[in-house]
Amino acid sequence: MSSVIVEIRAGTGGEEAALFAADLFRMYSKYAQNQGWKQKILDTHPTDLGGLKQIVFELSPTTNGKTSEIFSCLKYEGGVHRVQRIPKTEKSGRIHTSTATVAVLLKPEKTRIKIKPEDIKIDFYRASGPGGQYVNKRETAVRITHLPTGIIVTSQTERNQLQNKENALAILQAKLLEREENEKLKELGKERRSQIGWARRVEKIRTYNFPQDRITDHRVKKSWHNIEKIMDGKLDPIIKTLMKKLK
């Protein structure tokens, strides 16, 4: 019954990349809802036009969910997602190419990843957002720096410091587990590493081509049409193919 933490970041492409990141978040949210999973937003950084510079959220199984193997379903989503379309911000009708990165992190049990108090630096600051959204007069937002690794995580979604601190610590634990797993992968052979679907953020894994109504996954060299339906959370055909061919 493991939970996962998903991190989506806008990549190259300015505001259009942020809008694409928001579209990906909506796609995964709809898919999670269809599966009966519970979702909790841990951190978010929206833009003025409704995009997302970054969002981090947790997906947890429920007793009435279709499956408890959330990580098995989503682990192949990690990497660079590329979109080709005419942005809402484009007046001349040109097709733009933008990217967003997705990382799918297994949320560790609290006893597995222990964080020493002396290994972290905690800063509190005022939450902020576009047009006054999420702005808080008190310093409720939390930034945690893990001194041994330099990993920095934040959380500003809640209205109190304690909950934001717990959210940030959950993100940090997941990132430390990812780092631990990546170290293990380095010890394996190249062929074996290529078969393991950990969240590699530097690899371009998929292209969303709106003018041609096509989504292509470059790892399995397969395309699917009806892009609007897929972006509305109907991810089953893609995920089942990846689980079959990349396992």
ABEGO torsion letter per residue (X at the ends): XBBBBBBBBBBBGEAAAAAAAAAAAAAAAAAAAAAGBBBBBABBBBBAAGBBABBBBBBBBBAABABABAAAAAAAABEBBBBBBBBAABAAGBBBBBBBBBBBBBBBBAAABBBBAAABBBBBBBBBBBGGBGBBABBABBBBBBAAAGBBBBBAABABAAAAAAAAAAAAAAAAAAAAAAAAAAABBAAAAAABBBBBAABBABBBBAAAGBBBBAAAGBBBBGAAAAAAGBAAAAAAAAAAAAX
